[in-house]
Amino acid sequence: MGYQYKITKDMSVYLVGGHSLFQNGALRDNERKDIFTLYDEAGLYFRTGFRIGI
């Protein structure tokens, strides 16, 4: 889901949010075996920015 606000014809600011269903951050050894799991829960994310069109 997102929102974009146009400041002028060529400039805008935006906000985008979402939810990840699956994610897995793990530290692994040379044989690709998990050593330590950093996070394994689904989470929310947000992204904001400023856009200029050419």
N, CA, C and O atoms as a GROMACS GRO file, in nm:
protein
  216
    1MET      N    1   0.085  -0.116   0.000
    1MET     CA    2   0.000   0.000   0.000
    1MET      C    3   0.090   0.123   0.000
    1MET      O    4   0.195   0.123   0.064
    2GLY      N    5   0.049   0.224  -0.072
    2GLY     CA    6   0.134   0.342  -0.078
    2GLY      C    7   0.055   0.470  -0.099
    2GLY      O    8  -0.064   0.468  -0.130
    3TYR      N    9   0.125   0.580  -0.082
    3TYR     CA   10   0.066   0.713  -0.100
    3TYR      C   11   0.170   0.801  -0.167
    3TYR      O   12   0.288   0.796  -0.132
    4GLN      N   13   0.127   0.881  -0.264
    4GLN     CA   14   0.215   0.973  -0.332
    4GLN      C   15   0.150   1.110  -0.336
    4GLN      O   16   0.034   1.123  -0.374
    5TYR      N   17   0.225   1.212  -0.298
    5TYR     CA   18   0.176   1.350  -0.300
    5TYR      C   19   0.259   1.429  -0.401
    5TYR      O   20   0.381   1.439  -0.387
    6LYS      N   21   0.193   1.484  -0.501
    6LYS     CA   22   0.263   1.564  -0.602
    6LYS      C   23   0.278   1.708  -0.554
    6LYS      O   24   0.180   1.777  -0.526
    7ILE      N   25   0.402   1.750  -0.543
    7ILE     CA   26   0.433   1.888  -0.503
    7ILE      C   27   0.417   1.980  -0.624
    7ILE      O   28   0.350   2.083  -0.617
    8THR      N   29   0.478   1.942  -0.734
    8THR     CA   30   0.462   2.010  -0.862
    8THR      C   31   0.436   1.903  -0.967
    8THR      O   32   0.418   1.786  -0.934
    9LYS      N   33   0.435   1.943  -1.094
    9LYS     CA   34   0.412   1.847  -1.202
    9LYS      C   35   0.520   1.739  -1.206
    9LYS      O   36   0.492   1.624  -1.240
   10ASP      N   37   0.644   1.775  -1.171
   10ASP     CA   38   0.757   1.684  -1.184
   10ASP      C   39   0.816   1.636  -1.050
   10ASP      O   40   0.907   1.554  -1.052
   11MET      N   41   0.767   1.684  -0.937
   11MET     CA   42   0.822   1.646  -0.806
   11MET      C   43   0.713   1.588  -0.717
   11MET      O   44   0.599   1.635  -0.717
   12SER      N   45   0.750   1.484  -0.642
   12SER     CA   46   0.654   1.424  -0.549
   12SER      C   47   0.729   1.357  -0.435
   12SER      O   48   0.847   1.325  -0.446
   13VAL      N   49   0.658   1.337  -0.326
   13VAL     CA   50   0.708   1.257  -0.214
   13VAL      C   51   0.617   1.135  -0.202
   13VAL      O   52   0.499   1.141  -0.237
   14TYR      N   53   0.673   1.025  -0.153
   14TYR     CA   54   0.594   0.904  -0.146
   14TYR      C   55   0.622   0.827  -0.017
   14TYR      O   56   0.726   0.843   0.046
   15LEU      N   57   0.527   0.744   0.020
   15LEU     CA   58   0.536   0.654   0.136
   15LEU      C   59   0.477   0.521   0.093
   15LEU      O   60   0.364   0.516   0.044
   16VAL      N   61   0.552   0.414   0.111
   16VAL     CA   62   0.507   0.281   0.076
   16VAL      C   63   0.526   0.192   0.197
   16VAL      O   64   0.630   0.197   0.262
   17GLY      N   65   0.427   0.111   0.226
   17GLY     CA   66   0.437   0.017   0.338
   17GLY      C   67   0.391  -0.120   0.296
   17GLY      O   68   0.316  -0.135   0.199
   18GLY      N   69   0.436  -0.219   0.368
   18GLY     CA   70   0.396  -0.354   0.335
   18GLY      C   71   0.424  -0.450   0.448
   18GLY      O   72   0.466  -0.410   0.557
   19HIS      N   73   0.401  -0.577   0.421
   19HIS     CA   74   0.420  -0.681   0.521
   19HIS      C   75   0.487  -0.799   0.454
   19HIS      O   76   0.441  -0.846   0.350
   20SER      N   77   0.595  -0.848   0.511
   20SER     CA   78   0.660  -0.966   0.454
   20SER      C   79   0.602  -1.091   0.519
   20SER      O   80   0.588  -1.098   0.641
   21LEU      N   81   0.570  -1.189   0.438
   21LEU     CA   82   0.514  -1.314   0.489
   21LEU      C   83   0.624  -1.408   0.535
   21LEU      O   84   0.610  -1.474   0.638
   22PHE      N   85   0.733  -1.415   0.458
   22PHE     CA   86   0.843  -1.505   0.492
   22PHE      C   87   0.973  -1.428   0.484
   22PHE      O   88   0.998  -1.358   0.386
   23GLN      N   89   1.055  -1.441   0.583
   23GLN     CA   90   1.190  -1.387   0.577
   23GLN      C   91   1.276  -1.467   0.673
   23GLN      O   92   1.229  -1.516   0.776
   24ASN      N   93   1.402  -1.479   0.638
   24ASN     CA   94   1.492  -1.559   0.719
   24ASN      C   95   1.632  -1.501   0.706
   24ASN      O   96   1.691  -1.503   0.598
   25GLY      N   97   1.685  -1.451   0.814
   25GLY     CA   98   1.822  -1.402   0.816
   25GLY      C   99   1.904  -1.497   0.901
   25GLY      O  100   1.878  -1.514   1.020
   26ALA      N  101   2.003  -1.559   0.840
   26ALA     CA  102   2.082  -1.660   0.912
   26ALA      C  103   2.229  -1.646   0.879
   26ALA      O  104   2.266  -1.610   0.767
   27LEU      N  105   2.312  -1.675   0.977
   27LEU     CA  106   2.456  -1.686   0.955
   27LEU      C  107   2.486  -1.831   0.925
   27LEU      O  108   2.438  -1.921   0.993
   28ARG      N  109   2.568  -1.855   0.819
   28ARG     CA  110   2.597  -1.992   0.776
   28ARG      C  111   2.747  -2.012   0.765
   28ARG      O  112   2.822  -1.917   0.745
   29ASP      N  113   2.789  -2.138   0.778
   29ASP     CA  114   2.929  -2.172   0.763
   29ASP      C  115   2.960  -2.203   0.616
   29ASP      O  116   2.874  -2.185   0.530
   30ASN      N  117   3.082  -2.250   0.588
   30ASN     CA  118   3.123  -2.278   0.450
   30ASN      C  119   3.042  -2.389   0.385
   30ASN      O  120   3.035  -2.396   0.263
   31GLU      N  121   2.982  -2.475   0.464
   31GLU     CA  122   2.902  -2.586   0.411
   31GLU      C  123   2.753  -2.553   0.406
   31GLU      O  124   2.670  -2.642   0.391
   32ARG      N  125   2.720  -2.424   0.420
   32ARG     CA  126   2.582  -2.372   0.414
   32ARG      C  127   2.493  -2.424   0.526
   32ARG      O  128   2.371  -2.428   0.511
   33LYS      N  129   2.552  -2.465   0.639
   33LYS     CA  130   2.474  -2.507   0.756
   33LYS      C  131   2.449  -2.385   0.842
   33LYS      O  132   2.539  -2.303   0.862
   34ASP      N  133   2.327  -2.373   0.895
   34ASP     CA  134   2.293  -2.258   0.980
   34ASP      C  135   2.372  -2.262   1.110
   34ASP      O  136   2.374  -2.363   1.180
   35ILE      N  137   2.436  -2.150   1.140
   35ILE     CA  138   2.507  -2.135   1.268
   35ILE      C  139   2.420  -2.060   1.367
   35ILE      O  140   2.409  -2.098   1.483
   36PHE      N  141   2.357  -1.952   1.317
   36PHE     CA  142   2.276  -1.867   1.404
   36PHE      C  143   2.166  -1.802   1.321
   36PHE      O  144   2.194  -1.750   1.213
   37THR      N  145   2.042  -1.805   1.369
   37THR     CA  146   1.930  -1.741   1.301
   37THR      C  147   1.909  -1.602   1.361
   37THR      O  148   1.882  -1.590   1.481
   38LEU      N  149   1.921  -1.498   1.278
   38LEU     CA  150   1.905  -1.361   1.325
   38LEU      C  151   1.759  -1.327   1.348
   38LEU      O  152   1.723  -1.272   1.453
   39TYR      N  153   1.674  -1.359   1.252
   39TYR     CA  154   1.531  -1.333   1.263
   39TYR      C  155   1.459  -1.429   1.170
   39TYR      O  156   1.509  -1.463   1.062
   40ASP      N  157   1.343  -1.471   1.211
   40ASP     CA  158   1.265  -1.562   1.127
   40ASP      C  159   1.115  -1.532   1.135
   40ASP      O  160   1.033  -1.617   1.101
   41GLU      N  161   1.081  -1.414   1.179
   41GLU     CA  162   0.940  -1.375   1.190
   41GLU      C  163   0.904  -1.279   1.078
   41GLU      O  164   0.988  -1.203   1.031
   42ALA      N  165   0.780  -1.282   1.036
   42ALA     CA  166   0.732  -1.187   0.936
   42ALA      C  167   0.732  -1.047   0.997
   42ALA      O  168   0.722  -1.031   1.119
   43GLY      N  169   0.744  -0.946   0.913
   43GLY     CA  170   0.750  -0.811   0.967
   43GLY      C  171   0.694  -0.707   0.874
   43GLY      O  172   0.665  -0.734   0.758
   44LEU      N  173   0.681  -0.586   0.927
   44LEU     CA  174   0.634  -0.471   0.851
   44LEU      C  175   0.753  -0.395   0.795
   44LEU      O  176   0.862  -0.398   0.853
   45TYR      N  177   0.732  -0.328   0.684
   45TYR     CA  178   0.836  -0.241   0.632
   45TYR      C  179   0.774  -0.113   0.577
   45TYR      O  180   0.659  -0.114   0.533
   46PHE      N  181   0.849  -0.005   0.581
   46PHE     CA  182   0.807   0.124   0.529
   46PHE      C  183   0.920   0.183   0.447
   46PHE      O  184   1.038   0.166   0.480
   47ARG      N  185   0.885   0.252   0.341
   47ARG     CA  186   0.984   0.318   0.257
   47ARG      C  187   0.929   0.455   0.221
   47ARG      O  188   0.812   0.467   0.184
   48THR      N  189   1.011   0.556   0.232
   48THR     CA  190   0.972   0.691   0.195
   48THR      C  191   1.075   0.746   0.098
   48THR      O  192   1.187   0.697   0.090
   49GLY      N  193   1.036   0.849   0.025
   49GLY     CA  194   1.132   0.908  -0.068
   49GLY      C  195   1.080   1.032  -0.137
   49GLY      O  196   0.966   1.076  -0.116
   50PHE      N  197   1.165   1.086  -0.219
   50PHE     CA  198   1.139   1.207  -0.294
   50PHE      C  199   1.170   1.174  -0.440
   50PHE      O  200   1.278   1.125  -0.471
   51ARG      N  201   1.076   1.200  -0.529
   51ARG     CA  202   1.094   1.168  -0.671
   51ARG      C  203   1.094   1.296  -0.756
   51ARG      O  204   1.017   1.389  -0.732
   52ILE      N  205   1.182   1.295  -0.854
   52ILE     CA  206   1.186   1.402  -0.951
   52ILE      C  207   1.176   1.338  -1.088
   52ILE      O  208   1.259   1.254  -1.123
   53GLY      N  209   1.077   1.376  -1.166
   53GLY     CA  210   1.059   1.323  -1.302
   53GLY      C  211   1.129   1.411  -1.404
   53GLY      O  212   1.139   1.532  -1.387
   54ILE      N  213   1.176   1.348  -1.508
   54ILE     CA  214   1.245   1.424  -1.613
   54ILE      C  215   1.159   1.426  -1.738
   54ILE      O  216   1.198   1.485  -1.838
   0.00000   0.00000   0.00000
